[in-house]
Amino acid sequence: MGESVRIEARLTCAYFHAGGAVRGYVKIDSPRHLYIEWGVAQVHGHLCVDSDVLTVPVVPVAAMDESFMKSLNLPDVKTFSGPTGICIYQSKPTVLYSEIDVEHSTTSHFAIGLPPSMCPSFKERVGGTHTRHYTIGQAACHLVQLTFFKQTYMPGDVVLVAFDFTGATQPCASISASLVVSESLGALSLDPGRAVHTHTLQTAAELTDDALHTH
């Protein structure tokens, strides 16, 4: 293991939005002299459709170079309809290394810009397991089950939540929900995960007259 070459790649944050930039770095540590002919960084965008979503709204990406899109032979993002996992976007390659000699260690940073408009369901493909079902109450005191119809939301999306009172065993006096946006520091900051700003965008409330509901 002491003679092996170690390559480390990291991103500055976990989520990226349309119009922003994917930033990160690649670090190479080598115990011996190493020659790198070339190395590039590229963003691949895959369509990820949630099984609970019936329709996926798509917005035009007018700012992208049409000739570049045709050369990639990718599905048309403006009218695309297909299975999850299909690649719908590729950035132009960003050169990180080109015929360089590495004595011990080298680090290269990159920033790849994203289009100002993108399909609202566009998100990372391997983001892990996301909880979208929540239950309020236990056993004989069951009240309601909440279901979010998407796992990740982008600017311009509608947050749709279903309240299922089918198994309710007690009445519900009222329903109140708030959409809160919280900004936290990234993994490479001095205090990762610390919330620096919290803002309530909207609050909705409804009286249910202490009745048992089934929808």
Buried (B, 14 or more C-beta within 10 A) or exposed (E): EEEEEEEEEEBBBEEBEBEBEBBBBBBBBBEEEBEBEEBEBEBEBBBBBBEBEEEBEBEEBEEBEEEEBEEEEBBEBEEBEEEEEBEBBBBEEBEBBEEBEBEEEBEBEBEBEBBEBBBBBBBBEEEEEEEBEEEEBEEEEBBBBBEBBBBBBBEEEEEEEEBBBEEBEEEBEEEEEEEEEEEBBEEEEEEEEEEEEEEEEEEEEEEBEEEEBEE
